[in-house]
Amino acid sequence: MTDDKLTFEARLIDLPSEAPRCGDIKVAVAYRFHVIRLLAGKTTDETAIVLIPCPDFLGERFFESDALYRIEASADLTESGSYTIYNDYGGQRLLWCSGITRLQS
């Protein structure tokens, strides 16, 4: 990544393994996306690992492999400090999601 804030359209590559749900603790789960179109910011990466805070609050069928999303994210992980992080993609650069919308495929 070469910019702090990004907005992009992406395809969800795969679903993470079973992650805990938000409840007594706040959970942020890492999802891996293929960047299709950059709308704002700059990046040279073709894939993005995005931490989604409390993804279960978005609905049971919101996240599906191969679905399209518009994502607003930042390389600033300050907000993630109050969350328990669940990340299947260790060692890769993470982005923090500030907004996500599922697009029509």
N, C-alpha and C positions, 0 to 999 in steps of 0.2 A: 504494500500500500504506500502511496506517496502523498496522501492528503488526509487531514484529520476527519472531515465530514464528507460522507458520500450518500448519494441517492442513486439507486440502480434498480433495474429489472433483472430478475434472476429466476432460474429453474432450480427447484429443490432436487438435489442429486440423490440423497437417500435420507431415511429417517434415522435418528439416533436410536441406540438400544434403549430399552425401558428406563425411563427417568422418573424420579419421584415427582409428585404433584405439589403445587403450592398449597399450603395450609398453615400448619404451625410454624413452618419455616418458609422463607422466600427462596425459590429455586430459579436459576437461569440455566437454560439448556442450549448447548451448541448445536447448530444445524449447518450443514454444508450445502452451499449454493454454487451454481455455475452462472457467472455474470454474463448476461446477454447484452444489456445496453446500459451504459453509464449515463445518468441524467444530470448529475452534479458532482463536482469533486474530480479527483484524478486517482487512477490506479493502473497498475500494469498487471495485476493479478487476474487470472481467468476464473479462479474460484475464491469464495469468501466463506470463512467460518464465522457465523454470526451468533452471538449469545442473545437468546430471546428470553426476557424476563417473564416468568409465569406463563409459559406457552399454553398450558391447559385452560387458561382463562379465555383463550381465543376460540374455543369450541373443539369438540371431539374430532371433527373431520376437516379442520382448518388446514392442517399440515398433511400433504400427501406427496409422495415421490412423483417427480416429473411435473408437478403443478408450477404455475408461474406466480411470482410475487413482486411487488414494488417495495423496496426496503430503504429506510433511512437509517444510517448507522454512523458510528464514530469510532475512531481508534482510541479515544479516551475511555478507559475502563473504570474511571473513578466511581461511577454509580454501581458497578458490579460488587463493590466491597461489602455491601449489606446483603448479598445473595450467596447462597450455596451454589457453587458452579458445578454443572454436570457436563463434562466435555469428553466425547469419544475421540477427539482429534488432537491429542496432546502434541505439543511441540510446534503447532502452527499458529500463525498470527490470528488474534481474535478481534472482532468488531463488536461493539455494543449496539443493540437495536433500540432506536428511539421511536420507530414506527414501522408497521408492516401491514400491507394490504394484499389480499389474494386477488389475482387478476383472472379474467376469463381465459381459459386455455384454448 
